[in-house]
Every structure is written in structure tokens, then in C-alpha cells.
């Protein structure tokens, strides 16, 4: 897949939400729909289990190396 290169004539847009402060009429709150995902409870349990497994695996892989580096740096700092 080729990347698109921005040309000098291309416009760059700042993607920000515009919120009017002090809006006297925020709209009918009972009409607004919640922005949540409805997920099958079994699927949600599977997702949480997978996230937990992945997190644990990453911590087991990365933590020892990071701890070792920090300990070695601290030992070197104390030697000086």
C-alpha cells in the first residue's frame, strides 16, 4: 500500500470538538442515546480473559528485563 504524500496545496484540518460554553439549551437529555457497546456477556467474559492473558504475558516478558536494567543502573550510580 502506497502512502499518500501531502502536497503544498493540501489543507490540514484540526480535528477538535466544538463545544459552546453556556449553551442554554443542551437538548432533550432523554432523547440522547448512550455511547456504549452492548456486548453479549459471554463474549465480554472471553474478551476480558484474553486481555488478562495478554497483559500477564507481556508483563512476564518485559518486567524482568526492565527491572534488571533499573537495578544495574542504580548499582552503577551508587558506585560513583
C-alpha positions as CSV (number, residue, x, y, z in Angstrom):
1,X,0.0,0.0,0.0
2,X,1.5,3.3,-1.0
3,X,1.3,6.3,1.4
4,X,-0.2,9.5,0.2
5,X,2.2,12.4,0.3
6,X,0.8,15.8,1.3
7,X,1.2,18.5,-1.3
8,X,1.6,22.2,-0.7
9,X,-2.0,22.8,-1.8
10,X,-3.5,20.3,0.7
11,X,-5.3,21.6,3.7
12,X,-4.6,20.3,7.2
13,X,-7.6,20.2,9.4
14,X,-7.5,20.3,13.2
15,X,-10.0,17.7,14.3
16,X,-11.5,19.0,17.5
17,X,-14.9,19.0,19.1
18,X,-16.5,22.4,19.3
19,X,-18.4,22.8,22.5
20,X,-20.3,26.0,23.1
21,X,-19.9,27.1,26.7
22,X,-23.0,28.2,28.5
23,X,-25.3,26.6,25.9
24,X,-28.8,27.5,27.3
25,X,-30.5,24.5,25.6
26,X,-28.3,21.4,25.7
27,X,-31.1,19.4,24.1
28,X,-33.5,16.8,25.5
29,X,-31.3,14.5,27.5
30,X,-33.9,11.8,27.4
31,X,-33.6,11.6,23.6
32,X,-29.8,11.2,23.6
33,X,-28.6,7.6,23.2
34,X,-25.8,6.3,25.4
35,X,-22.5,5.7,23.6
36,X,-21.8,2.2,25.0
37,X,-21.4,-1.0,23.2
38,X,-23.8,-3.7,24.1
39,X,-21.9,-7.0,24.2
40,X,-23.0,-10.5,24.8
41,X,-22.0,-11.3,28.4
42,X,-20.2,-14.5,27.3
43,X,-18.3,-12.5,24.7
44,X,-17.4,-9.9,27.2
45,X,-16.0,-12.6,29.6
46,X,-13.9,-14.0,26.8
47,X,-12.6,-10.6,25.9
48,X,-11.7,-9.8,29.5
49,X,-10.0,-13.2,29.8
50,X,-8.0,-12.6,26.6
51,X,-7.0,-9.1,27.8
52,X,-5.9,-10.6,31.1
53,X,-3.8,-13.3,29.5
54,X,-2.2,-10.9,27.1
55,X,-1.4,-8.4,29.8
56,X,0.1,-11.1,32.1
57,X,2.2,-12.5,29.2
58,X,3.5,-9.0,28.4
59,X,4.4,-8.3,32.0
60,X,6.2,-11.6,32.4
61,X,8.2,-10.9,29.2
62,X,9.0,-7.3,29.8
63,X,9.2,-6.8,33.5
64,X,12.4,-8.8,34.2
65,X,14.4,-7.0,31.6
66,X,13.2,-3.6,32.7
67,X,13.8,-4.4,36.4
68,X,17.3,-5.8,35.6
69,X,18.2,-2.6,33.7
70,X,17.0,-0.3,36.5
71,X,18.9,-2.3,39.1
72,X,22.1,-2.3,37.1
73,X,21.7,1.5,36.5
74,X,21.2,2.0,40.2
75,X,24.2,-0.1,41.1
76,X,26.3,1.9,38.7
77,X,25.0,5.2,40.1
78,X,25.8,4.0,43.7
79,X,29.4,3.0,42.7
80,X,30.2,6.5,41.5
